[in-house]
Amino acid sequence: MKPADLKKYISFYERERKIIDQKLASALKDRQPTELYEPASYILESSGKRLRPLLVILSASAVGGKPKQVYNAAIAVEMLHNFTLVHDDIMDKADLRRGNLTLHKKYNLNTAILAGDSLLAVAYEFLLKDCKLNARQALGAFTRGLVEVCEGQSLDTEFETREIVTLDEYIEMIRKKTAALAQMCCELGSYLVNGSKNDVRCLSNFGKYLGIAFQIQDDLLDITADKAEFGKRIGGDLMEGKKTFLFIEAFEKAKGEDKKDLLKVIANKGIRSNQIDKYKKLYEKLGVIDDARAAIKNYTNKALKSINRISNKNEVDVFYWLADSLIKRNK
């Protein structure tokens, strides 16, 4: 990619993220009661990549639309995403999110539940503002995304109580829990500006495969990232006993004493912080870090093959930039 193009795409992203941040900051302004909307605003103001709104905007642009036609939809998907995060944090009993106190820790459990629910309801309000074309398809895609992320979260919770989870089951879980939202964002942007069936399908598949690659990259970073850049503890998934791509692949490959060590993680529902290096070395020995990198590359390539089939070939490069940025990220 030419340096000039790279600079252009980064500038576009920073500009659009700033617009989204500004719109999110004012989205719930002056709403009452304050006891509900102040906590909801708090979670929206936490800094994030704003990847999902960007996918809506890029998908609309790819089929001939303008960002201003889908800003409300972009706000809606970020509200939906944060609704899922609030409830995730409650279920995980998490104290921090993006370096800040989680909603239920800053306020209380009941407030967090209500604020999360309000984000979902208001998300539909914002989406409807942009439903001037293909409203039925857009609302259908948005609702399917919501249903699938709930199904994915349910599967993830079920996996916590199971000793054996296959890699195929894990991929299906992250397809729903993580990739379904990215897929929905791509469909939404193209539906709202009347993209063709072919373009909607290509963008949809791009979002799905990119979302799967994104989650496996998250799993990988948890054990390989630099702590200072990552912004949270390394090895957190192992400490919590989560069945990630790396753990499942290691469990399927391991034999003898290695298998026993992995069974201890399951039996004890995690490991101690002083054991992280031991299990990282085990992952390296079994080759699962390389396996994860290969899987990320495979799903990213599938995403790029999909986007190469859109009608407007001039819009393909920005999706290549986005995919490259996500798989090379360090946090």
Buried (B, 14 or more C-beta within 10 A) or exposed (E): EEEEEBEBBEEBBEEBBEBBBEBBEEBBEEBEEEEBBBBBBBBBEBEBBBBBBBBBBBBBBBBBBEBEBBBBBBBBBBBBBBBBBBBBBBEBEBEEBEEBBBBBBBBEEEBBBBBBBBBBEBBBEBBBEBBEBBBEBBBBBBEBBBEBBBBBBEBBEEBBEEEEBEBEBBBBBBBBBBBBBBBBBBBBBBBBBBBEEEBBBBBBBBBBBBBBBBBBBBBBBBBBBEEEEBEBEBBBBBBBBBBBBBBBBBBBBBEEEBBEBBEEBBEEEBBEEEBBEEBBEBBEEBEBBEBBBEBBEBBBEBBBEBBEBBEEEEBBBBBBBBBBBBBEBEE
